[in-house]
Amino acid sequence: MSDLAPAIVSFLPLLRRYANALTRNRATAEDLIQGTVLRALEKQHLFQLDTNLRAWLLTIMHNEHVNATRRAARDPLLVSDEILRNIGNPGAETVRIELHEMRNAIAQLPRIQRLPLLMHWRDGMRYGEIAKILGVPLGTVQSRISRARATLRVILADPQSGIGIAHDRHAAGERSIARSVPPGA
């Protein structure tokens, strides 16, 4: 035992709290505490007796934690084949394609229907705002958006439309894009 050992022991509860706060893992925190105490005992000749032991120990712990984190970042991460097979969201790959297909379907709409539909869906405008901007009655806007939705349903359900994933999903019994079109306001 050295001169500093009894003083270091008195700081173990503080070191334990700080290690738990840094790592948020009990086992890793215990390793960090051991590494800190070992480092402090090895380097006790560098400690100046008229300085703050608490601050010195916390600094050692912080530096040990930073070094361990950097080492872990450099080390290769070994992952089993089973975990690799389950990485990713299988639905995420089709979302981009479905969005592209939806844009193509909306592009097939007549401009008179497409414009109010996009103003409502994309821009979040209310029917009254759309009517004011387009200079048409409110009922006309409602009718155009309703017809646009109906036309989209027909386009998306048609196997000849060139919108494959949506139709394949519909045929597979899953929820199709046509059903995920936002409801009317």
HELIX and SHEET records of a PDB file:
HELIX    1   1 ALA A    5  SER A   10  1                                   6    
HELIX    2   2 LEU A   12  THR A   23  1                                  12    
HELIX    3   3 ARG A   26  GLU A   42  1                                  17    
HELIX    4   4 GLN A   44  LEU A   46  5                                   3    
HELIX    5   5 LEU A   53  ARG A   74  1                                  22    
HELIX    6   6 ASP A   81  ARG A   85  1                                   5    
HELIX    7   7 PRO A   90  ALA A  107  1                                  18    
HELIX    8   8 ARG A  111  TRP A  121  1                                  11    
HELIX    9   9 TYR A  127  LEU A  134  1                                   8    
HELIX   10  10 LEU A  138  ALA A  157  1                                  20    
HELIX   11  11 PRO A  159  SER A  161  5                                   3    
HELIX   12  12 GLY A  164  ALA A  171  1                                   8    
HELIX   13  13 ILE A  177  SER A  180  1                                   4    
END                                                                             
